[in-house]
Structure formats: structure tokens, C-alpha cells
Amino acid sequence: MPPSPVPPRPAAYRWLVFALLALAYLLVYFHRTSPAVVAKDIMRDLGAGEALLGVLASAYFYPYALMQIPAGLLSDSWGPRRTITVFFLLAGAASIFFGLAGSVATATAARVLVGLGVSMLFVPTIKVLTRWFRLREFSFMMGLLMAVGGLGVLGAASPLAFLSAALGWRGSFLAIGGITLALALAIWFLVRNSPEEMGLPPAEAPSAGVPAASAIGLMAGIGMVLRQPRFWPVAVWFFCTSGMFFSFVGLWGGPFLQDVHGLSKAQAGGVLSMAAVGMILGSPALSWISDRLLGSRKKVMVGAAFLTLLAVLPLVFWPTAFSLWSLYVWCLLFSVLTSSVVVIGFTTTKELFPVSIAGTATGLVNLFPFMGGAVLQPVLGLILQGQEKVGGIPTAGGYSRAFLVYLLTASLALLASLLLKETLAPRRAEA
């Protein structure tokens, strides 16, 4: 009788698990920001104005935001692997549906289904990583996961511009839908919820003598979070900060660069790709500044909010004054200030609450970034729809008036950041 095959060691196999889930997270960010580069193609093909395009693009965010709390419940009941597979299959099919859409209504329904499908990736992935990696490795793995997400933003910029030039925007989404389906199947066949499911030892043995945290029911935990006044400045800050990022990088940045600055689709994609560079480099940099240089969460968030306010001023008052190289620099800095900084926001949220409800608090606050995108994308579209146009294209003045929304939003983010509670210094003082 032949000997039984030797199972792979956890240290080796866990990287395959991480790689597949990280690739899926890359696609989440790709689906989220992909409309920007091909926005004008979609408008032309479907006969959509700016207002309808804003509604179409924002349709992704509503189901994504609303599913953040059920994501944890499904991960616990179905298991992360099954949850990710089922919903990612939906996302892949919906992307194909989007590529075949013949009307704005059909395309909007497809975007809703895409948002629903990819909404069940982040929370289940965190649950899987906590089983396959040690506690001391977890922070590094989260940073690595966020960096891979930045590659998804990069893929939705220049690479999508070139792909759409070759296949058209429809062919591009058909291809991405096929890749999403293939990855869902790979996760089903190769990913397991824990090393124990493969007969492997756990990544980390439970600490002896350490009692488990008291369990708190979901509704009780939600009530505790929502009744905490310190939660709301963080929530408002997330809504405004991420809303600006998703609105510009995920949709209106592409038309602005093409309409006002005369860039080609490929050139606009190149500028927007700097948002990905900002995410990849900015997240670890801001974490280091918060932990090591300033020893503060609040200072980083206040500083980022203040610099964001300064950054949106030229969009409002001097939208045509950018040179090509300054557009690249501006997009890089804007990404660091409105996207990379959310790592500090999530850390602050976890530190505001006891461990027993930290997950609930993180899930609740994670509603607000996507609600920000869902609100700001159509609001800017509605404003642009009513502005003067030349040859059917909004003028620089039209974009300037629409970007007044960013000025208001950035001011509100700054006010919210000033009301934040510092969480790092008290935590160290208690150590």
C-alpha cells in the first residue's frame, strides 16, 4: 500500500492561501475604481449624462456598505471560504452582465450586483488570516493586503485604459468577469478556513491561562458603539475623506483630466495610477509616522485633513493651472491624504473600544467610507449635469463649481478630526 502523501507545511501553504485572497482583494479595488478611466466611453455608448453616470457608478457602494455587518455573521455561519466563493461568483457574473448591458438601468443593476458580490471579501479574509498567521504577523499581513489593494487601483488606471483600447470597455469587463469567476473557483478548491481543516497544526497555540473575552451579542455591541459619542467624529471623518477619494479617483477624475486638460484616456489612466502608488507607499509610511515619529493617531488624521483642504483649493479656484507633471504629483498626494490615511482611522476605531466589540465597531465604521462614495459620486454628477457645456463637454468652470463639494467635505473632515479622541498616547500610558 503506497504511503499517504505528506501534507504541506503550514508555513508554505499559508502563502498560497494569502496569495489567492490578496488577488481577490486586488479585484475588489479594481471593480471599485474602474469606471473613472472608461467613464466617457460608457456615457457615449449608453447615452448617459453626468447625473446618470454618477448614479451608475455609485450603485456599487450601497450594497457594499450595507453588507459589512452581515459579512461577519455569514463568515461565522457559512465559513469564510464558502462565503467568499459564493459572492465572488456573483461578482464575476455581474461584471459580465455589466459588459453586456444595453441600457443605463441594466448597467446600474449590474453594478449593484458587483458591489454585493465583492462586499463579502474583506471581513472573511481577515477571519482566514487570523487562523493562518500568528498574532505578531497580523499587522504586517494587513499592510501587505492593503498594498495589494493599491495594485487593484493601479490596474483600474493605465492597464484598463490600454485593455479598453484593445477590447473596448465591454470586452474589458467581460474579461475581468471571467478572471473573477476563475479566482472564485481557485479559492474554493485551494483555500481552507484554517490549517486544522487540512490536518495541519494551528499557526499559533492558544495562550495558557488567558481567559476568553466575554461574548457580547451583535445588537448589544451595535448599540454600545452607536451610543458612544467618540465614534461619530471618526465616522464623519471616514465619510468625508474616503468619499472624496472614491468620487475623484473612482469616477470624476478621468472625465476631469480628459475634458479640462485634454488628456487621452491612456494619459488620464497614467495620472490616476499615481493613486495606487500613494496607497502602496503611504499606508506603511503613515503608520510609521503615527507609531514612531509623532506617537499620535489624532495628529496624523488632523494633519491629513488640513492638507486635503489645501489640496482641493486648486481644483476649485485654479482647475486649469495644473501642468502634466503636477497632476501626477497632486494625484499621488491626494491618495495618501484620503486613502492611505484610513489605516490610521481603522486603528483609531479599534482602540476606542474594548476588544470584545472592536470587530463590531470596525464593521460599523466601515459603512461610512462607502456611503461617502455613494453620496458624492452622484452629487457631483448632478451638479455637472446642470453646468454650461461646450460641444456637450462640461467646461473648467463647471468642474470648478462641482468641486466646491470637495471644499465643503474637506472642511467637515477637518472639523471632525479636531473632535477625535487621541487613542495612542493613553494606550501607551496604561502599558
N, C-alpha and C positions, 0 to 999 in steps of 0.2 A: 504493500500500500504506500503510495507516494506521500512524503511528508507534507503537512499543511503549510501553505505559504506563510512566510513571516510578515506580519503586518508592518506597515511603515511606521517609523518612529514619529512621535508627536511633533518633535522639533522640525522635522522635514515636512510632514503633511500639513501642518497648520499654515504654512506659507502658501500652499495651493488653495486652501480654504480662504485665506485673506485675499489672494490674488483675484479669485473669481468674484468675491463680494466687492472688492475695490473696483474691478472693471464695471460691475453693475452700478456702483455709486458714480463712476465716471459718466455712464449713460444717463443717470438721473440729472446731473448737471447739464449734459448735452441737451436733453429734451427741454429743460427749463429755460435755457438761454438761446435756443436755436432760431426762434422767429426773427431776431434782430437782423441777421445778415440777409435773409430771404424775404424780409417783410414787403419790400416793394414788388417782388415777383408775385407774392401771394395776393397783394392788393390788386395788381393788374389782372391776374388770372381769374380771381373770384369776383372782381368788380366791387371790392370793399373800399370804403373810405377810411379815414384815420380813426373815426369813432368805432366803427365795426371791427377794425383790426385790433384796437385796444381791448375790446370785449373778447375777441377770439383768443388773443394771446393770454389774457388774464384768466381764461377759463381753466387753465392748468392749475392755478393756485388755490381755488376754492376747495376742491376735493382733497388736495394735498394737505391743506391746513386742517380741515375738519377731521381727517383720518389720523392725526397724530396721537390722540388719546386711544382710540380703538386699536392702533398698531401694537401697543403693549399688551392689550388683552388678547388679541389674536396670536401674538407671539407666544404667550403663555399657554393658550388653549390648543392651537394647531401645531405649535412649534415654529421656530424661525424659518427652517428650511422650506417647509410646506407653504408658509405664508408668503415668503419671497417668491417662490416658484409660481404659485397661482397668480399673484398680482403682476409679476413681471411678464407672464404670458399675456395677460390682459394688456399691458403697456405695449408689447410688441405688436399685437393685433391692432391696437388703436392707432399706432404710428402708421401702419399700412393703410388703415381706414382714412387717416388724415391725408396721406399721399394720394388717395383715390377720390377725395371729396370734390364734389362738383358745385357746392354752394357754401356760403358762409355758415349757414346753420349746421350743415353736416360737418364742416371743419371744426366748428366750435364744440359740437358733441364729441368729436374725436379727441380734441384737446382735453376735455373733461375726463374722458376715459384714460388718456395718457397720464394725467395728474393723479387719478385714482390708482392706476397701476404702479407708478413709481413711489407713491406715498408710503408703501409698505416695505421699503428697503432699509432706511436708516436705523430705525428702532430695532428691528430684528437682527440687523448686522451687529449692533452694539451688544445684543444679548449673546450672539455667537462668539464674538471676540472675547467677551468676559470669560468664556469657558475654555477657549483655546490658548489664551495668553495669560501670563502672570499679572498680578495687580501692578507690580512695578514697571511692567512693559506697556501697560494700557495707555498711558498718556502719549507715549511715542507712537503707538499704533493709531491713535486718534488723529494725531498730527499728520501721519502718513496718509491716512484715509482722506483728510481734508485736502492734502496736496494732490491726490489723485482726482478729487472732485474738481480742482483747478484745471487739470488736464481736460476734463469734460467741457469746461468753459472755452478752453483753447480749441478743442475740436469743433465747437459750435461757431468759431470765428473763421479764420483763414481756411482750414481744411473743408469746412462746409461750403464756403464760397467757391472753392475750386471744384468740389464734388457737384454742386448745383450747376456750375458752368458746364460740366460734362454730362450730367444726367438730368438736369432740371431740378426744381425744388421738389417735384413729385417723386421723381426717381430716387432722390436723396433720402426722402422719408420712407420710401418702400425698402431701400437697402438697410436703413437704420432699424426699421421694424424687424427685418429678418435677423439682423445681428442680435437684437434684444430677445427674440424668441430662442435663438440658438444658445444664448447665455443663460436664459432661464432653465433650459434643459440641462446644460452643463452643471448648474447649481444643484438641480435635483439629483443628478447621478453621482456627483463628486463631493458635495458639501454635506457634512453631518453637523448636528446641533452641538455635539460635544465629543471629545476624544473617547469617552466611555462608550459611545454608540458604535465605535469601531474596535472595541476591545482594547483601547489604549489607556494608559494611566492619565489621570487628570493633570492639567497644566500646573495646578497648584493645590497642594493638600490643604484642607481647611485648618485654620489655626486652632490648636487645642485650648480649651478653657475659655474661648471667647464666645459669649452668648450671642445668639442671633438677634438682629434688631426686631423690635416689636412690629408686627404687621399692622398696617393701617389700611382700612378699606378705601377703594377708589374714590367714592363720593366724599368720604370724610377727608381724604387727602386733598381733593379738589377744593373743598370748602376752606380748608386751612390755608391753602395757597392764595385763593382769591380774597380772603379776608385780611391778608397781610398787606398793609399799606406799602411796604417796601417793594412788593412785587410789581406794582403798577408803573413806577418810573422805568424799570427795566423793560417792561412790556411796550411802553410807548416808545422808548429808545429803539427797540428792535423793529417796531412797525415802521418808524420813520427811516432809520438807517438802511435796513435791508430793502424797504420799499423803493428807495431811490436807486439802489444798485440793480434790483430786478427790473425796474422801469427803464433805466437807461441802457444797461448792458444787455438786458434780455429782450428789448424791443426798440425803443426810440433812438438809441444811439446810432443804429445803422441808417435809418432814414435821415437823421440829422447830418451825419457825415457825408451822405450822398447828395442831399438836397442843398445844404448850405455851403459845404466845402467842395462839392463837385468830385468827390472820390468815387472810384469804381467800387463795385461790390467786393472785389478782392482786396483793394486798399482799405476799405472800411473794415473788412474782416481782420486785416493786419492790425489796425488800431485797436479794435475790440479784443484782440488776442492778448493785449497787454493786461486786461483784467485778469486773465488766467495767471500770468506771471505775478501779478500783485497778490493773488490768493496763495500761490505756491510759496512765495518768499515772505509775504507779510505775516502769515499766521504764526510761524515759529519766531519771527523777529519780534512781533508784538508780545508774544508770550514771554520771551526773554526780557524785554523791556519791563513788563509788568512784574515778573518774579524777581529779577536780579537788579535792574537798574533803578527803577522807581519804587519798587516794593509796594505797588498800589494797583488795584483794579480801576478805581474811580478816576485817577489821574489820566490813565490811558484813554478811557472812554470819553472823558470831558475833552481831552486834547484832540481826539479824533473827531468829535462832534464840532469843535470850534474850527478845525482845519477843513472839515467838509463844508461848513458855511462859507468859508473863504473860497473854496474850490468852485462852488456853484455860482459865485458872483460873475465871473466872466461869461458863463452860459447865458446869464440874464441880461447883462449890460453890454458885453462885447462878444457876441456869438461868432462874428466873422473874423475876430482878431487872431485866432489861432493859426500858427504855421503848422506844417505837417508834422515836424518833429515834436512840437509842443503838444499836439493831440496825443501822440504816443505817451509822452510823459504824464500828461493830465490823466489819461485813462488808467495808467499804472497806479498813480497816487490815489485816484478816486476809488479804485478797487481795494487798496489797502485800508482806506479810511471807512469804507462802507461794507466791505465783505470780510476781509481778514480779521477785522476787529471783533466780529461776532464770537470768535473763540473766547475772548475775554468776557463777553456778555454771558455766554453759557456757563463759564466758570463762576462768574458772579452769582448767577441764579442758583447753581448747586450749593454755593457757600452760604446763601441766605437762609437755607432751610436744613432741618435735620436730615440725616441720611435716609431715614425711613420714608420721607416724601420727596427726596431730591429728584427721583425719576418723574414723579407726577409734576413737580414744578418745572422741570426741563421740558416735558411734553406740552404743558400749558403755554410756556413762553414761546415754544417753537411754533405755535399758531400765528404769532404776530408778525414774524418776517414775511410769511407767505400771504397774510391778509394785506400787508403793506403793498406787496407786488400786485395783488388782486385789485386793490383800490387805485393805485397810482397809474397803472398802465392804461386803463380806460379813461381816467380823468384827463390825462394828457392828450389822449386821442380825441376826446370830446372837445377840448379847447382848440386843438389844431384843426379840427373839422370846421370850426367857426371862424378861422383866421383867413385873411386875404391870401390868394394864391396866384401864381403866375404860371400859366400852362398847366394848371392842375396841381402844382407843387407848392407847398407852404413856403413862405419867404423866411428870411432870417428873423425878421420882426415877429412873425407868427410863432416861430420856435422860442424866441426870447420871452414872449408873453406866456407861453405854455410852461417854460422853465421857472416862472415865478412860483409855481407849485413847489419846486425843489427848494427855493429860498425859504418859503414858509415851513416846509417839512424839516429842513436843516435847522432852522431856528427852534422848532419844537423839540428836535432831538437834543440840541444843546441844553435847553431848559430842563428836559428830563434827566440828562446826565448830571446836571448840577444837584438834582434831588436824590441821586443814588446814595446808598449806604456803602461805605468802604467795607469790604469783606476780608481783604488780605491782611491788613495790619492787626485787627482784632484777633484773627485766627492765629497769627504768629505769636501774639502776646499771650495767648492762652496755652501755647505749646510748652 
